């Protein structure tokens, strides 16, 4: 369901960076997941990787996701 299995080491690296940052700034509150909650109307996540898309690709990406979701439903992948 999530992508951790396909990105070995990624989340360990992220947690290390976050841990180091928290040790430096010692925040009282931390909020995660905002980019997946606050999506523009087109449904494309506010991801740093999506920032590399051209404007034409940004228009196509939500359509690609929508079609992949339809196909997954047809072959019963969830």
mmCIF file of the N, C-alpha and C atoms, coordinates in Angstrom:
data_MODEL
# 
_entry.id   MODEL 
# 
loop_
_atom_site.group_PDB 
_atom_site.id 
_atom_site.type_symbol 
_atom_site.label_atom_id 
_atom_site.label_alt_id 
_atom_site.label_comp_id 
_atom_site.label_asym_id 
_atom_site.label_entity_id 
_atom_site.label_seq_id 
_atom_site.pdbx_PDB_ins_code 
_atom_site.Cartn_x 
_atom_site.Cartn_y 
_atom_site.Cartn_z 
_atom_site.occupancy 
_atom_site.B_iso_or_equiv 
_atom_site.pdbx_formal_charge 
_atom_site.auth_seq_id 
_atom_site.auth_comp_id 
_atom_site.auth_asym_id 
_atom_site.auth_atom_id 
_atom_site.pdbx_PDB_model_num 
ATOM 1   N N  . UNK A 1 1  ? 0.821   -1.182 0.000   1.00 0.00 ? 1  UNK A N  1 
ATOM 2   C CA . UNK A 1 1  ? 0.000   0.000  0.000   1.00 0.00 ? 1  UNK A CA 1 
ATOM 3   C C  . UNK A 1 1  ? 0.871   1.255  0.000   1.00 0.00 ? 1  UNK A C  1 
ATOM 4   N N  . UNK A 1 2  ? 1.841   1.311  0.887   1.00 0.00 ? 2  UNK A N  1 
ATOM 5   C CA . UNK A 1 2  ? 2.732   2.467  0.919   1.00 0.00 ? 2  UNK A CA 1 
ATOM 6   C C  . UNK A 1 2  ? 4.007   2.119  0.161   1.00 0.00 ? 2  UNK A C  1 
ATOM 7   N N  . UNK A 1 3  ? 4.869   3.077  -0.049  1.00 0.00 ? 3  UNK A N  1 
ATOM 8   C CA . UNK A 1 3  ? 6.011   2.845  -0.922  1.00 0.00 ? 3  UNK A CA 1 
ATOM 9   C C  . UNK A 1 3  ? 7.305   2.480  -0.214  1.00 0.00 ? 3  UNK A C  1 
ATOM 10  N N  . UNK A 1 4  ? 7.280   2.263  1.081   1.00 0.00 ? 4  UNK A N  1 
ATOM 11  C CA . UNK A 1 4  ? 8.496   1.942  1.820   1.00 0.00 ? 4  UNK A CA 1 
ATOM 12  C C  . UNK A 1 4  ? 9.216   0.712  1.287   1.00 0.00 ? 4  UNK A C  1 
ATOM 13  N N  . UNK A 1 5  ? 8.451   -0.290 0.886   1.00 0.00 ? 5  UNK A N  1 
ATOM 14  C CA . UNK A 1 5  ? 9.036   -1.536 0.381   1.00 0.00 ? 5  UNK A CA 1 
ATOM 15  C C  . UNK A 1 5  ? 9.837   -1.301 -0.904  1.00 0.00 ? 5  UNK A C  1 
ATOM 16  N N  . UNK A 1 6  ? 9.388   -0.360 -1.723  1.00 0.00 ? 6  UNK A N  1 
ATOM 17  C CA . UNK A 1 6  ? 10.071  -0.104 -2.989  1.00 0.00 ? 6  UNK A CA 1 
ATOM 18  C C  . UNK A 1 6  ? 11.184  0.928  -2.864  1.00 0.00 ? 6  UNK A C  1 
ATOM 19  N N  . UNK A 1 7  ? 11.371  1.499  -1.661  1.00 0.00 ? 7  UNK A N  1 
ATOM 20  C CA . UNK A 1 7  ? 12.412  2.522  -1.462  1.00 0.00 ? 7  UNK A CA 1 
ATOM 21  C C  . UNK A 1 7  ? 13.230  2.185  -0.213  1.00 0.00 ? 7  UNK A C  1 
ATOM 22  N N  . UNK A 1 8  ? 13.948  1.065  -0.256  1.00 0.00 ? 8  UNK A N  1 
ATOM 23  C CA . UNK A 1 8  ? 14.700  0.663  0.943   1.00 0.00 ? 8  UNK A CA 1 
ATOM 24  C C  . UNK A 1 8  ? 15.694  1.739  1.375   1.00 0.00 ? 8  UNK A C  1 
ATOM 25  N N  . UNK A 1 9  ? 15.700  2.020  2.668   1.00 0.00 ? 9  UNK A N  1 
ATOM 26  C CA . UNK A 1 9  ? 16.629  3.006  3.205   1.00 0.00 ? 9  UNK A CA 1 
ATOM 27  C C  . UNK A 1 9  ? 16.119  4.433  3.181   1.00 0.00 ? 9  UNK A C  1 
ATOM 28  N N  . UNK A 1 10 ? 15.120  4.707  2.353   1.00 0.00 ? 10 UNK A N  1 
ATOM 29  C CA . UNK A 1 10 ? 14.620  6.083  2.213   1.00 0.00 ? 10 UNK A CA 1 
ATOM 30  C C  . UNK A 1 10 ? 14.080  6.623  3.538   1.00 0.00 ? 10 UNK A C  1 
ATOM 31  N N  . UNK A 1 11 ? 13.198  5.876  4.156   1.00 0.00 ? 11 UNK A N  1 
ATOM 32  C CA . UNK A 1 11 ? 12.551  6.370  5.361   1.00 0.00 ? 11 UNK A CA 1 
ATOM 33  C C  . UNK A 1 11 ? 13.507  6.410  6.548   1.00 0.00 ? 11 UNK A C  1 
ATOM 34  N N  . UNK A 1 12 ? 14.480  5.526  6.561   1.00 0.00 ? 12 UNK A N  1 
ATOM 35  C CA . UNK A 1 12 ? 15.511  5.605  7.594   1.00 0.00 ? 12 UNK A CA 1 
ATOM 36  C C  . UNK A 1 12 ? 16.287  6.915  7.437   1.00 0.00 ? 12 UNK A C  1 
ATOM 37  N N  . UNK A 1 13 ? 16.598  7.271  6.208   1.00 0.00 ? 13 UNK A N  1 
ATOM 38  C CA . UNK A 1 13 ? 17.299  8.534  5.939   1.00 0.00 ? 13 UNK A CA 1 
ATOM 39  C C  . UNK A 1 13 ? 16.453  9.737  6.326   1.00 0.00 ? 13 UNK A C  1 
ATOM 40  N N  . UNK A 1 14 ? 15.170  9.680  5.994   1.00 0.00 ? 14 UNK A N  1 
ATOM 41  C CA . UNK A 1 14 ? 14.268  10.779 6.342   1.00 0.00 ? 14 UNK A CA 1 
ATOM 42  C C  . UNK A 1 14 ? 14.181  10.910 7.861   1.00 0.00 ? 14 UNK A C  1 
ATOM 43  N N  . UNK A 1 15 ? 14.020  9.798  8.557   1.00 0.00 ? 15 UNK A N  1 
ATOM 44  C CA . UNK A 1 15 ? 13.904  9.880  10.017  1.00 0.00 ? 15 UNK A CA 1 
ATOM 45  C C  . UNK A 1 15 ? 15.198  10.387 10.651  1.00 0.00 ? 15 UNK A C  1 
ATOM 46  N N  . UNK A 1 16 ? 16.348  10.057 10.066  1.00 0.00 ? 16 UNK A N  1 
ATOM 47  C CA . UNK A 1 16 ? 17.627  10.563 10.578  1.00 0.00 ? 16 UNK A CA 1 
ATOM 48  C C  . UNK A 1 16 ? 17.705  12.080 10.427  1.00 0.00 ? 16 UNK A C  1 
ATOM 49  N N  . UNK A 1 17 ? 17.325  12.575 9.257   1.00 0.00 ? 17 UNK A N  1 
ATOM 50  C CA . UNK A 1 17 ? 17.355  14.017 9.004   1.00 0.00 ? 17 UNK A CA 1 
ATOM 51  C C  . UNK A 1 17 ? 16.389  14.745 9.944   1.00 0.00 ? 17 UNK A C  1 
ATOM 52  N N  . UNK A 1 18 ? 15.171  14.209 10.090  1.00 0.00 ? 18 UNK A N  1 
ATOM 53  C CA . UNK A 1 18 ? 14.180  14.832 10.971  1.00 0.00 ? 18 UNK A CA 1 
ATOM 54  C C  . UNK A 1 18 ? 14.669  14.819 12.412  1.00 0.00 ? 18 UNK A C  1 
ATOM 55  N N  . UNK A 1 19 ? 15.252  13.707 12.835  1.00 0.00 ? 19 UNK A N  1 
ATOM 56  C CA . UNK A 1 19 ? 15.788  13.605 14.199  1.00 0.00 ? 19 UNK A CA 1 
ATOM 57  C C  . UNK A 1 19 ? 16.875  14.652 14.452  1.00 0.00 ? 19 UNK A C  1 
ATOM 58  N N  . UNK A 1 20 ? 17.782  14.792 13.502  1.00 0.00 ? 20 UNK A N  1 
ATOM 59  C CA . UNK A 1 20 ? 18.850  15.791 13.645  1.00 0.00 ? 20 UNK A CA 1 
ATOM 60  C C  . UNK A 1 20 ? 18.285  17.208 13.694  1.00 0.00 ? 20 UNK A C  1 
ATOM 61  N N  . UNK A 1 21 ? 17.296  17.477 12.836  1.00 0.00 ? 21 UNK A N  1 
ATOM 62  C CA . UNK A 1 21 ? 16.663  18.788 12.825  1.00 0.00 ? 21 UNK A CA 1 
ATOM 63  C C  . UNK A 1 21 ? 15.977  19.070 14.166  1.00 0.00 ? 21 UNK A C  1 
ATOM 64  N N  . UNK A 1 22 ? 15.227  18.086 14.664  1.00 0.00 ? 22 UNK A N  1 
ATOM 65  C CA . UNK A 1 22 ? 14.540  18.265 15.949  1.00 0.00 ? 22 UNK A CA 1 
ATOM 66  C C  . UNK A 1 22 ? 15.525  18.478 17.088  1.00 0.00 ? 22 UNK A C  1 
ATOM 67  N N  . UNK A 1 23 ? 16.650  17.785 17.044  1.00 0.00 ? 23 UNK A N  1 
ATOM 68  C CA . UNK A 1 23 ? 17.663  17.980 18.083  1.00 0.00 ? 23 UNK A CA 1 
ATOM 69  C C  . UNK A 1 23 ? 18.243  19.395 18.035  1.00 0.00 ? 23 UNK A C  1 
ATOM 70  N N  . UNK A 1 24 ? 18.327  19.963 16.841  1.00 0.00 ? 24 UNK A N  1 
ATOM 71  C CA . UNK A 1 24 ? 18.850  21.327 16.712  1.00 0.00 ? 24 UNK A CA 1 
ATOM 72  C C  . UNK A 1 24 ? 17.849  22.393 17.148  1.00 0.00 ? 24 UNK A C  1 
ATOM 73  N N  . UNK A 1 25 ? 16.614  22.273 16.674  1.00 0.00 ? 25 UNK A N  1 
ATOM 74  C CA . UNK A 1 25 ? 15.643  23.339 16.908  1.00 0.00 ? 25 UNK A CA 1 
ATOM 75  C C  . UNK A 1 25 ? 14.717  23.089 18.097  1.00 0.00 ? 25 UNK A C  1 
ATOM 76  N N  . UNK A 1 26 ? 14.640  21.851 18.548  1.00 0.00 ? 26 UNK A N  1 
ATOM 77  C CA . UNK A 1 26 ? 13.806  21.446 19.689  1.00 0.00 ? 26 UNK A CA 1 
ATOM 78  C C  . UNK A 1 26 ? 12.395  22.045 19.627  1.00 0.00 ? 26 UNK A C  1 
ATOM 79  N N  . UNK A 1 27 ? 11.641  21.653 18.616  1.00 0.00 ? 27 UNK A N  1 
ATOM 80  C CA . UNK A 1 27 ? 10.294  22.214 18.463  1.00 0.00 ? 27 UNK A CA 1 
ATOM 81  C C  . UNK A 1 27 ? 9.324   21.677 19.516  1.00 0.00 ? 27 UNK A C  1 
ATOM 82  N N  . UNK A 1 28 ? 8.276   22.431 19.766  1.00 0.00 ? 28 UNK A N  1 
ATOM 83  C CA . UNK A 1 28 ? 7.211   21.979 20.663  1.00 0.00 ? 28 UNK A CA 1 
ATOM 84  C C  . UNK A 1 28 ? 6.157   21.170 19.907  1.00 0.00 ? 28 UNK A C  1 
ATOM 85  N N  . UNK A 1 29 ? 6.041   21.430 18.607  1.00 0.00 ? 29 UNK A N  1 
ATOM 86  C CA . UNK A 1 29 ? 5.036   20.778 17.780  1.00 0.00 ? 29 UNK A CA 1 
ATOM 87  C C  . UNK A 1 29 ? 5.651   20.427 16.433  1.00 0.00 ? 29 UNK A C  1 
ATOM 88  N N  . UNK A 1 30 ? 5.236   19.298 15.862  1.00 0.00 ? 30 UNK A N  1 
ATOM 89  C CA . UNK A 1 30 ? 5.641   18.925 14.501  1.00 0.00 ? 30 UNK A CA 1 
ATOM 90  C C  . UNK A 1 30 ? 4.409   18.433 13.754  1.00 0.00 ? 30 UNK A C  1 
ATOM 91  N N  . UNK A 1 31 ? 4.227   18.880 12.530  1.00 0.00 ? 31 UNK A N  1 
ATOM 92  C CA . UNK A 1 31 ? 3.092   18.468 11.704  1.00 0.00 ? 31 UNK A CA 1 
ATOM 93  C C  . UNK A 1 31 ? 3.614   17.818 10.437  1.00 0.00 ? 31 UNK A C  1 
ATOM 94  N N  . UNK A 1 32 ? 3.103   16.643 10.123  1.00 0.00 ? 32 UNK A N  1 
ATOM 95  C CA . UNK A 1 32 ? 3.538   15.904 8.946   1.00 0.00 ? 32 UNK A CA 1 
ATOM 96  C C  . UNK A 1 32 ? 2.339   15.593 8.057   1.00 0.00 ? 32 UNK A C  1 
ATOM 97  N N  . UNK A 1 33 ? 2.619   15.368 6.779   1.00 0.00 ? 33 UNK A N  1 
ATOM 98  C CA . UNK A 1 33 ? 1.591   14.938 5.849   1.00 0.00 ? 33 UNK A CA 1 
ATOM 99  C C  . UNK A 1 33 ? 0.782   16.051 5.215   1.00 0.00 ? 33 UNK A C  1 
ATOM 100 N N  . UNK A 1 34 ? 1.139   17.290 5.441   1.00 0.00 ? 34 UNK A N  1 
ATOM 101 C CA . UNK A 1 34 ? 0.365   18.399 4.902   1.00 0.00 ? 34 UNK A CA 1 
ATOM 102 C C  . UNK A 1 34 ? 0.270   18.369 3.384   1.00 0.00 ? 34 UNK A C  1 
ATOM 103 N N  . UNK A 1 35 ? 1.353   17.984 2.697   1.00 0.00 ? 35 UNK A N  1 
ATOM 104 C CA . UNK A 1 35 ? 1.302   18.028 1.234   1.00 0.00 ? 35 UNK A CA 1 
ATOM 105 C C  . UNK A 1 35 ? 0.332   17.003 0.663   1.00 0.00 ? 35 UNK A C  1 
ATOM 106 N N  . UNK A 1 36 ? 0.098   15.896 1.368   1.00 0.00 ? 36 UNK A N  1 
ATOM 107 C CA . UNK A 1 36 ? -0.848  14.913 0.859   1.00 0.00 ? 36 UNK A CA 1 
ATOM 108 C C  . UNK A 1 36 ? -2.271  15.266 1.246   1.00 0.00 ? 36 UNK A C  1 
ATOM 109 N N  . UNK A 1 37 ? -2.434  16.091 2.284   1.00 0.00 ? 37 UNK A N  1 
ATOM 110 C CA . UNK A 1 37 ? -3.772  16.523 2.679   1.00 0.00 ? 37 UNK A CA 1 
ATOM 111 C C  . UNK A 1 37 ? -4.197  17.716 1.834   1.00 0.00 ? 37 UNK A C  1 
ATOM 112 N N  . UNK A 1 38 ? -3.323  18.686 1.677   1.00 0.00 ? 38 UNK A N  1 
ATOM 113 C CA . UNK A 1 38 ? -3.661  19.916 0.926   1.00 0.00 ? 38 UNK A CA 1 
ATOM 114 C C  . UNK A 1 38 ? -3.248  19.759 -0.517  1.00 0.00 ? 38 UNK A C  1 
ATOM 115 N N  . UNK A 1 39 ? -4.129  19.231 -1.310  1.00 0.00 ? 39 UNK A N  1 
ATOM 116 C CA . UNK A 1 39 ? -3.838  19.080 -2.735  1.00 0.00 ? 39 UNK A CA 1 
ATOM 117 C C  . UNK A 1 39 ? -4.557  20.169 -3.513  1.00 0.00 ? 39 UNK A C  1 
ATOM 118 N N  . UNK A 1 40 ? -3.913  20.641 -4.581  1.00 0.00 ? 40 UNK A N  1 
ATOM 119 C CA . UNK A 1 40 ? -4.621  21.589 -5.452  1.00 0.00 ? 40 UNK A CA 1 
ATOM 120 C C  . UNK A 1 40 ? -5.848  20.907 -6.066  1.00 0.00 ? 40 UNK A C  1 
ATOM 121 N N  . UNK A 1 41 ? -6.672  21.652 -6.738  1.00 0.00 ? 41 UNK A N  1 
ATOM 122 C CA . UNK A 1 41 ? -7.900  21.098 -7.325  1.00 0.00 ? 41 UNK A CA 1 
ATOM 123 C C  . UNK A 1 41 ? -7.628  19.975 -8.321  1.00 0.00 ? 41 UNK A C  1 
ATOM 124 N N  . UNK A 1 42 ? -6.436  19.978 -8.950  1.00 0.00 ? 42 UNK A N  1 
ATOM 125 C CA . UNK A 1 42 ? -6.144  18.931 -9.932  1.00 0.00 ? 42 UNK A CA 1 
ATOM 126 C C  . UNK A 1 42 ? -5.787  17.601 -9.281  1.00 0.00 ? 42 UNK A C  1 
ATOM 127 N N  . UNK A 1 43 ? -5.612  17.551 -7.951  1.00 0.00 ? 43 UNK A N  1 
ATOM 128 C CA . UNK A 1 43 ? -5.343  16.306 -7.247  1.00 0.00 ? 43 UNK A CA 1 
ATOM 129 C C  . UNK A 1 43 ? -3.880  15.918 -7.182  1.00 0.00 ? 43 UNK A C  1 
ATOM 130 N N  . UNK A 1 44 ? -3.005  16.668 -7.824  1.00 0.00 ? 44 UNK A N  1 
ATOM 131 C CA . UNK A 1 44 ? -1.585  16.347 -7.838  1.00 0.00 ? 44 UNK A CA 1 
ATOM 132 C C  . UNK A 1 44 ? -0.944  16.780 -6.518  1.00 0.00 ? 44 UNK A C  1 
ATOM 133 N N  . UNK A 1 45 ? -0.263  15.853 -5.847  1.00 0.00 ? 45 UNK A N  1 
ATOM 134 C CA . UNK A 1 45 ? 0.352   16.151 -4.551  1.00 0.00 ? 45 UNK A CA 1 
ATOM 135 C C  . UNK A 1 45 ? 1.389   17.260 -4.679  1.00 0.00 ? 45 UNK A C  1 
ATOM 136 N N  . UNK A 1 46 ? 1.521   18.044 -3.626  1.00 0.00 ? 46 UNK A N  1 
ATOM 137 C CA . UNK A 1 46 ? 2.511   19.119 -3.590  1.00 0.00 ? 46 UNK A CA 1 
ATOM 138 C C  . UNK A 1 46 ? 3.858   18.531 -3.199  1.00 0.00 ? 46 UNK A C  1 
ATOM 139 N N  . UNK A 1 47 ? 4.448   17.772 -4.088  1.00 0.00 ? 47 UNK A N  1 
ATOM 140 C CA . UNK A 1 47 ? 5.684   17.046 -3.845  1.00 0.00 ? 47 UNK A CA 1 
ATOM 141 C C  . UNK A 1 47 ? 6.867   17.760 -4.497  1.00 0.00 ? 47 UNK A C  1 
ATOM 142 N N  . UNK A 1 48 ? 8.032   17.640 -3.875  1.00 0.00 ? 48 UNK A N  1 
ATOM 143 C CA . UNK A 1 48 ? 9.219   18.255 -4.476  1.00 0.00 ? 48 UNK A CA 1 
ATOM 144 C C  . UNK A 1 48 ? 9.515   17.634 -5.840  1.00 0.00 ? 48 UNK A C  1 
ATOM 145 N N  . UNK A 1 49 ? 9.257   16.339 -5.989  1.00 0.00 ? 49 UNK A N  1 
ATOM 146 C CA . UNK A 1 49 ? 9.482   15.688 -7.284  1.00 0.00 ? 49 UNK A CA 1 
ATOM 147 C C  . UNK A 1 49 ? 8.525   16.200 -8.338  1.00 0.00 ? 49 UNK A C  1 
ATOM 148 N N  . UNK A 1 50 ? 7.289   16.507 -7.943  1.00 0.00 ? 50 UNK A N  1 
ATOM 149 C CA . UNK A 1 50 ? 6.331   17.044 -8.907  1.00 0.00 ? 50 UNK A CA 1 
ATOM 150 C C  . UNK A 1 50 ? 6.714   18.445 -9.360  1.00 0.00 ? 50 UNK A C  1 
ATOM 151 N N  . UNK A 1 51 ? 7.568   19.106 -8.604  1.00 0.00 ? 51 UNK A N  1 
ATOM 152 C CA . UNK A 1 51 ? 8.066   20.419 -9.000  1.00 0.00 ? 51 UNK A CA 1 
ATOM 153 C C  . UNK A 1 51 ? 8.940   20.373 -10.238 1.00 0.00 ? 51 UNK A C  1 
ATOM 154 N N  . UNK A 1 52 ? 9.463   19.190 -10.578 1.00 0.00 ? 52 UNK A N  1 
ATOM 155 C CA . UNK A 1 52 ? 10.300  19.036 -11.767 1.00 0.00 ? 52 UNK A CA 1 
ATOM 156 C C  . UNK A 1 52 ? 9.474   18.861 -13.049 1.00 0.00 ? 52 UNK A C  1 
ATOM 157 N N  . UNK A 1 53 ? 8.159   18.676 -12.897 1.00 0.00 ? 53 UNK A N  1 
ATOM 158 C CA . UNK A 1 53 ? 7.318   18.478 -14.067 1.00 0.00 ? 53 UNK A CA 1 
ATOM 159 C C  . UNK A 1 53 ? 7.141   19.788 -14.838 1.00 0.00 ? 53 UNK A C  1 
ATOM 160 N N  . UNK A 1 54 ? 7.068   19.656 -16.139 1.00 0.00 ? 54 UNK A N  1 
ATOM 161 C CA . UNK A 1 54 ? 6.744   20.825 -16.950 1.00 0.00 ? 54 UNK A CA 1 
ATOM 162 C C  . UNK A 1 54 ? 5.257   21.137 -16.755 1.00 0.00 ? 54 UNK A C  1 
ATOM 163 N N  . UNK A 1 55 ? 4.805   22.269 -17.230 1.00 0.00 ? 55 UNK A N  1 
ATOM 164 C CA . UNK A 1 55 ? 3.395   22.604 -17.050 1.00 0.00 ? 55 UNK A CA 1 
ATOM 165 C C  . UNK A 1 55 ? 2.502   21.618 -17.807 1.00 0.00 ? 55 UNK A C  1 
ATOM 166 N N  . UNK A 1 56 ? 2.935   21.156 -18.951 1.00 0.00 ? 56 UNK A N  1 
ATOM 167 C CA . UNK A 1 56 ? 2.163   20.153 -19.707 1.00 0.00 ? 56 UNK A CA 1 
ATOM 168 C C  . UNK A 1 56 ? 2.103   18.837 -18.934 1.00 0.00 ? 56 UNK A C  1 
ATOM 169 N N  . UNK A 1 57 ? 3.214   18.435 -18.352 1.00 0.00 ? 57 UNK A N  1 
ATOM 170 C CA . UNK A 1 57 ? 3.247   17.201 -17.563 1.00 0.00 ? 57 UNK A CA 1 
ATOM 171 C C  . UNK A 1 57 ? 2.383   17.330 -16.311 1.00 0.00 ? 57 UNK A C  1 
ATOM 172 N N  . UNK A 1 58 ? 2.372   18.516 -15.702 1.00 0.00 ? 58 UNK A N  1 
ATOM 173 C CA . UNK A 1 58 ? 1.538   18.766 -14.527 1.00 0.00 ? 58 UNK A CA 1 
ATOM 174 C C  . UNK A 1 58 ? 0.062   18.614 -14.855 1.00 0.00 ? 58 UNK A C  1 
ATOM 175 N N  . UNK A 1 59 ? -0.309  18.970 -16.081 1.00 0.00 ? 59 UNK A N  1 
ATOM 176 C CA . UNK A 1 59 ? -1.705  18.805 -16.508 1.00 0.00 ? 59 UNK A CA 1 
ATOM 177 C C  . UNK A 1 59 ? -2.036  17.334 -16.765 1.00 0.00 ? 59 UNK A C  1 
ATOM 178 N N  . UNK A 1 60 ? -1.059  16.581 -17.257 1.00 0.00 ? 60 UNK A N  1 
ATOM 179 C CA . UNK A 1 60 ? -1.293  15.177 -17.585 1.00 0.00 ? 60 UNK A CA 1 
ATOM 180 C C  . UNK A 1 60 ? -1.217  14.258 -16.368 1.00 0.00 ? 60 UNK A C  1 
ATOM 181 N N  . UNK A 1 61 ? -0.424  14.597 -15.390 1.00 0.00 ? 61 UNK A N  1 
ATOM 182 C CA . UNK A 1 61 ? -0.187  13.709 -14.241 1.00 0.00 ? 61 UNK A CA 1 
ATOM 183 C C  . UNK A 1 61 ? -1.469  13.284 -13.520 1.00 0.00 ? 61 UNK A C  1 
ATOM 184 N N  . UNK A 1 62 ? -2.381  14.201 -13.207 1.00 0.00 ? 62 UNK A N  1 
ATOM 185 C CA . UNK A 1 62 ? -3.614  13.752 -12.547 1.00 0.00 ? 62 UNK A CA 1 
ATOM 186 C C  . UNK A 1 62 ? -4.438  12.805 -13.421 1.00 0.00 ? 62 UNK A C  1 
ATOM 187 N N  . UNK A 1 63 ? -4.384  13.020 -14.734 1.00 0.00 ? 63 UNK A N  1 
ATOM 188 C CA . UNK A 1 63 ? -5.113  12.133 -15.651 1.00 0.00 ? 63 UNK A CA 1 
ATOM 189 C C  . UNK A 1 63 ? -4.496  10.742 -15.639 1.00 0.00 ? 63 UNK A C  1 
ATOM 190 N N  . UNK A 1 64 ? -3.184  10.680 -15.622 1.00 0.00 ? 64 UNK A N  1 
ATOM 191 C CA . UNK A 1 64 ? -2.481  9.401  -15.571 1.00 0.00 ? 64 UNK A CA 1 
ATOM 192 C C  . UNK A 1 64 ? -2.847  8.652  -14.285 1.00 0.00 ? 64 UNK A C  1 
ATOM 193 N N  . UNK A 1 65 ? -2.837  9.360  -13.159 1.00 0.00 ? 65 UNK A N  1 
ATOM 194 C CA . UNK A 1 65 ? -3.198  8.742  -11.882 1.00 0.00 ? 65 UNK A CA 1 
ATOM 195 C C  . UNK A 1 65 ? -4.636  8.207  -11.914 1.00 0.00 ? 65 UNK A C  1 
ATOM 196 N N  . UNK A 1 66 ? -5.538  8.998  -12.455 1.00 0.00 ? 66 UNK A N  1 
ATOM 197 C CA . UNK A 1 66 ? -6.942  8.608  -12.532 1.00 0.00 ? 66 UNK A CA 1 
ATOM 198 C C  . UNK A 1 66 ? -7.109  7.329  -13.355 1.00 0.00 ? 66 UNK A C  1 
ATOM 199 N N  . UNK A 1 67 ? -6.418  7.241  -14.495 1.00 0.00 ? 67 UNK A N  1 
ATOM 200 C CA . UNK A 1 67 ? -6.501  6.056  -15.348 1.00 0.00 ? 67 UNK A CA 1 
ATOM 201 C C  . UNK A 1 67 ? -5.861  4.830  -14.684 1.00 0.00 ? 67 UNK A C  1 
ATOM 202 N N  . UNK A 1 68 ? -4.747  5.044  -14.005 1.00 0.00 ? 68 UNK A N  1 
ATOM 203 C CA . UNK A 1 68 ? -4.095  3.921  -13.311 1.00 0.00 ? 68 UNK A CA 1 
ATOM 204 C C  . UNK A 1 68 ? -4.999  3.387  -12.195 1.00 0.00 ? 68 UNK A C  1 
ATOM 205 N N  . UNK A 1 69 ? -5.701  4.274  -11.534 1.00 0.00 ? 69 UNK A N  1 
ATOM 206 C CA . UNK A 1 69 ? -6.622  3.875  -10.477 1.00 0.00 ? 69 UNK A CA 1 
ATOM 207 C C  . UNK A 1 69 ? -7.773  3.042  -11.058 1.00 0.00 ? 69 UNK A C  1 
ATOM 208 N N  . UNK A 1 70 ? -8.299  3.467  -12.203 1.00 0.00 ? 70 UNK A N  1 
ATOM 209 C CA . UNK A 1 70 ? -9.368  2.711  -12.869 1.00 0.00 ? 70 UNK A CA 1 
ATOM 210 C C  . UNK A 1 70 ? -8.887  1.308  -13.243 1.00 0.00 ? 70 UNK A C  1 
ATOM 211 N N  . UNK A 1 71 ? -7.679  1.232  -13.808 1.00 0.00 ? 71 UNK A N  1 
ATOM 212 C CA . UNK A 1 71 ? -7.127  -0.070 -14.194 1.00 0.00 ? 71 UNK A CA 1 
ATOM 213 C C  . UNK A 1 71 ? -6.919  -0.957 -12.983 1.00 0.00 ? 71 UNK A C  1 
ATOM 214 N N  . UNK A 1 72 ? -6.419  -0.401 -11.896 1.00 0.00 ? 72 UNK A N  1 
ATOM 215 C CA . UNK A 1 72 ? -6.199  -1.177 -10.681 1.00 0.00 ? 72 UNK A CA 1 
ATOM 216 C C  . UNK A 1 72 ? -7.514  -1.752 -10.154 1.00 0.00 ? 72 UNK A C  1 
ATOM 217 N N  . UNK A 1 73 ? -8.589  -0.973 -10.239 1.00 0.00 ? 73 UNK A N  1 
ATOM 218 C CA . UNK A 1 73 ? -9.898  -1.457 -9.810  1.00 0.00 ? 73 UNK A CA 1 
ATOM 219 C C  . UNK A 1 73 ? -10.384 -2.604 -10.696 1.00 0.00 ? 73 UNK A C  1 
ATOM 220 N N  . UNK A 1 74 ? -10.097 -2.494 -11.996 1.00 0.00 ? 74 UNK A N  1 
ATOM 221 C CA . UNK A 1 74 ? -10.519 -3.541 -12.926 1.00 0.00 ? 74 UNK A CA 1 
ATOM 222 C C  . UNK A 1 74 ? -9.820  -4.873 -12.657 1.00 0.00 ? 74 UNK A C  1 
ATOM 223 N N  . UNK A 1 75 ? -8.577  -4.801 -12.224 1.00 0.00 ? 75 UNK A N  1 
ATOM 224 C CA . UNK A 1 75 ? -7.829  -6.045 -11.962 1.00 0.00 ? 75 UNK A CA 1 
ATOM 225 C C  . UNK A 1 75 ? -7.729  -6.339 -10.459 1.00 0.00 ? 75 UNK A C  1 
ATOM 226 N N  . UNK A 1 76 ? -8.536  -5.613 -9.681  1.00 0.00 ? 76 UNK A N  1 
ATOM 227 C CA . UNK A 1 76 ? -8.661  -5.821 -8.228  1.00 0.00 ? 76 UNK A CA 1 
ATOM 228 C C  . UNK A 1 76 ? -7.374  -5.618 -7.443  1.00 0.00 ? 76 UNK A C  1 
ATOM 229 N N  . UNK A 1 77 ? -6.611  -4.592 -7.758  1.00 0.00 ? 77 UNK A N  1 
ATOM 230 C CA . UNK A 1 77 ? -5.429  -4.216 -6.969  1.00 0.00 ? 77 UNK A CA 1 
ATOM 231 C C  . UNK A 1 77 ? -5.840  -3.047 -6.103  1.00 0.00 ? 77 UNK A C  1 
ATOM 232 N N  . UNK A 1 78 ? -5.521  -3.133 -4.831  1.00 0.00 ? 78 UNK A N  1 
ATOM 233 C CA . UNK A 1 78 ? -5.845  -2.024 -3.929  1.00 0.00 ? 78 UNK A CA 1 
ATOM 234 C C  . UNK A 1 78 ? -4.680  -1.671 -3.094  1.00 0.00 ? 78 UNK A C  1 
# 
